[in-house]
Amino acid sequence: MNQPRADSIVQHVRTKFAGALRGATVHRGELTLVVARERVLDVLAFLRDDESLRFDFPIDLAAVDYRDHPRREFPERFAVIYHLLSTATEERLRVKAPVPEDDPVCPSAVGLWSLANWTEREVFDMFGIRFDGHPDLRRILMWEEFEHHPLRKDYPLRGLGERDRYTVVRDDFPQAARSRRQEPAARSSAERGPG
């Protein structure tokens, strides 16, 4: 995205949502908008539905823990980040919604894009950021009894000893591994397909 186009998008969003836009930067041709979390759904819907923008495809939804980051853009510890693509223009856009540590809640984007269902669950699981209005907010990667959020900067790299409380059962491992290694070679060439 070139600078005039980025400036045009920023001005368009700023005109529509006067107090919601907290900042904007262009780095390596990609525009990032920093938007107040209370208005992020309105801005995302506008970016998707406005005919001159049409950022209609959510590439990803993620989060960042800015604890102890030397160049923080805002005082909040976390940010929920939406990576959007315009399928019409092939332009990319990033939207950051800062989220405070003492109230780690952001509105759910599932109503805008069903894809957000799983990605919001992943952010909740890894960072502990809750999504208000999410239809099924529960862990997706860690087990339900797990009490922590492993991608937070204050979570130790080696964990807190959780793995020591679980028994790993490997009674059939050697036999199962041998069976998997032998199976492809035993199939005929017709079963394996071309190549």
Wavefront OBJ file of the C-alpha trace (Angstrom):
o trace
v 0.000 0.000 0.000
v 1.456 3.361 -0.948
v 1.532 6.355 1.390
v -1.225 8.388 -0.359
v -3.596 5.390 -0.183
v -2.728 4.817 3.490
v -3.300 8.506 4.257
v -6.636 8.327 2.464
v -7.756 5.310 4.530
v -6.659 6.946 7.789
v -8.539 10.135 6.943
v -11.625 8.151 5.929
v -11.651 6.226 9.231
v -10.840 9.344 11.273
v -13.736 11.237 9.661
v -16.203 8.453 10.433
v -14.889 7.562 13.919
v -13.454 10.758 15.386
v -12.431 9.524 18.832
v -11.873 5.861 18.045
v -8.640 6.121 16.052
v -5.728 6.382 18.499
v -2.926 6.164 15.964
v -1.813 5.011 12.531
v 1.528 3.944 11.057
v 2.795 2.609 7.757
v 5.694 0.187 7.924
v 7.017 -1.631 4.863
v 3.924 -0.776 2.911
v 1.417 -2.056 5.495
v -0.941 0.234 7.358
v -1.650 -0.316 11.042
v -4.560 1.420 12.744
v -4.677 1.609 16.546
v -8.342 1.683 17.543
v -10.018 1.972 20.948
v -11.320 -1.466 21.931
v -14.778 -0.057 22.679
v -15.162 0.923 19.016
v -13.142 -1.821 17.320
v -16.208 -3.720 16.045
v -17.655 -0.562 14.494
v -14.348 0.188 12.771
v -13.923 -3.423 11.570
v -17.462 -3.461 10.146
v -16.796 -0.135 8.412
v -13.511 -1.410 6.944
v -15.349 -4.498 5.658
v -18.499 -2.828 4.302
v -17.353 0.536 2.937
v -17.208 0.378 -0.878
v -13.949 2.315 -1.087
v -12.205 0.011 1.414
v -13.658 -3.541 1.289
v -11.281 -5.230 3.749
v -13.533 -8.258 3.627
v -11.228 -11.152 4.531
v -9.814 -11.631 8.050
v -6.428 -13.275 7.500
v -5.754 -13.725 11.205
v -6.632 -12.542 14.675
v -3.855 -12.616 17.258
v -2.619 -10.847 20.372
v 0.595 -9.372 21.727
v 1.769 -8.956 25.305
v 3.707 -5.675 25.419
v 4.911 -6.134 29.002
v 8.439 -4.685 29.313
v 8.486 -3.774 25.614
v 10.957 -0.908 25.110
v 8.899 0.896 22.425
v 5.294 0.531 23.485
v 2.834 2.499 21.405
v 0.242 2.719 24.178
v 0.036 2.185 27.954
v -2.125 -0.974 27.821
v -0.274 -4.254 28.287
v -2.027 -6.259 25.560
v -3.324 -5.698 22.060
v -5.728 -7.778 20.017
v -4.591 -7.592 16.402
v -6.763 -8.120 13.340
v -4.990 -8.774 10.013
v -7.352 -7.931 7.154
v -7.177 -8.339 3.385
v -9.186 -6.662 0.671
v -9.929 -9.378 -1.868
v -10.844 -6.632 -4.358
v -7.594 -4.641 -4.158
v -5.240 -7.200 -2.530
v -4.309 -4.584 0.090
v -3.547 -5.609 3.661
v -4.395 -3.737 6.824
v -3.674 -4.348 10.483
v -5.963 -3.136 13.270
v -4.703 -3.104 16.866
v -7.089 -2.816 19.778
v -5.175 -2.107 23.031
v -6.456 -4.086 26.029
v -5.538 -3.234 29.655
v -4.144 -5.854 32.012
v -6.673 -5.115 34.762
v -9.641 -5.605 32.400
v -8.528 -8.011 29.627
v -11.762 -7.981 27.627
v -12.395 -7.136 23.981
v -15.654 -7.355 22.005
v -16.030 -10.527 19.951
v -15.769 -10.263 16.163
v -17.611 -13.559 15.596
v -20.685 -11.589 14.489
v -18.611 -10.032 11.686
v -16.592 -13.088 10.678
v -17.272 -16.633 11.864
v -13.543 -17.319 11.461
v -13.002 -15.277 14.621
v -14.583 -18.082 16.661
v -11.475 -20.255 16.781
v -8.898 -17.461 16.709
v -10.532 -15.668 19.636
v -10.542 -18.929 21.560
v -6.825 -19.295 20.863
v -6.117 -15.745 22.091
v -8.212 -16.413 25.197
v -6.348 -19.655 25.856
v -2.840 -18.283 25.311
v -3.205 -14.719 26.699
v -6.298 -14.755 28.930
v -8.056 -12.025 26.957
v -11.807 -12.623 27.108
v -14.086 -11.772 24.184
v -17.395 -10.289 25.198
v -20.245 -11.858 23.216
v -18.288 -14.901 22.037
v -20.688 -17.859 21.612
v -18.353 -20.558 23.041
v -15.336 -19.044 24.782
v -13.342 -21.956 26.179
v -9.830 -23.315 25.842
v -8.830 -24.642 22.460
v -5.167 -25.676 22.893
v -4.577 -26.231 26.606
v -6.561 -28.586 28.798
v -9.513 -27.179 30.748
v -7.839 -27.558 34.156
v -4.813 -25.505 33.073
v -4.877 -22.306 35.117
v -2.411 -20.103 33.231
v -1.919 -18.414 29.855
v 1.422 -19.513 28.387
v 2.038 -16.684 25.902
v 1.945 -14.001 28.581
v 5.404 -12.560 29.202
v 5.206 -13.348 32.930
v 4.721 -17.078 32.291
v 8.070 -18.905 32.764
v 9.664 -20.433 29.656
v 9.952 -23.820 31.335
v 6.415 -23.661 32.699
v 5.300 -23.942 36.301
v 5.704 -27.709 36.708
v 2.364 -28.611 35.092
v 3.864 -31.477 33.115
v 5.197 -33.108 36.293
v 1.635 -33.822 37.460
v 0.715 -35.893 34.406
v 1.759 -39.437 33.554
v 2.784 -40.098 29.996
v 1.649 -43.545 28.876
v 3.906 -45.102 26.249
v 3.297 -48.840 26.597
v 2.579 -49.353 22.896
v 4.895 -46.669 21.524
v 7.639 -48.905 20.062
v 5.133 -51.237 18.366
v 2.947 -48.395 17.077
v 5.978 -46.555 15.689
v 7.212 -49.698 13.905
v 3.753 -50.288 12.401
v 3.545 -46.742 11.032
v 7.024 -46.949 9.501
v 6.287 -50.255 7.734
v 2.779 -49.470 6.488
v 3.603 -47.143 3.520
v 6.193 -49.543 2.104
v 3.754 -52.466 2.293
v 1.150 -50.766 0.111
v 1.121 -51.461 -3.593
v 2.017 -48.768 -6.127
v -1.663 -48.576 -7.184
v -2.661 -47.749 -3.604
v 0.122 -45.151 -3.224
v -0.885 -43.278 -6.382
v 1.319 -41.620 -8.998
v 4.858 -40.517 -8.204
l 1 2 3 4 5 6 7 8 9 10 11 12 13 14 15 16 17 18 19 20 21 22 23 24 25 26 27 28 29 30 31 32 33 34 35 36 37 38 39 40 41 42 43 44 45 46 47 48 49 50 51 52 53 54 55 56 57 58 59 60 61 62 63 64 65 66 67 68 69 70 71 72 73 74 75 76 77 78 79 80 81 82 83 84 85 86 87 88 89 90 91 92 93 94 95 96 97 98 99 100 101 102 103 104 105 106 107 108 109 110 111 112 113 114 115 116 117 118 119 120 121 122 123 124 125 126 127 128 129 130 131 132 133 134 135 136 137 138 139 140 141 142 143 144 145 146 147 148 149 150 151 152 153 154 155 156 157 158 159 160 161 162 163 164 165 166 167 168 169 170 171 172 173 174 175 176 177 178 179 180 181 182 183 184 185 186 187 188 189 190 191 192 193 194 195
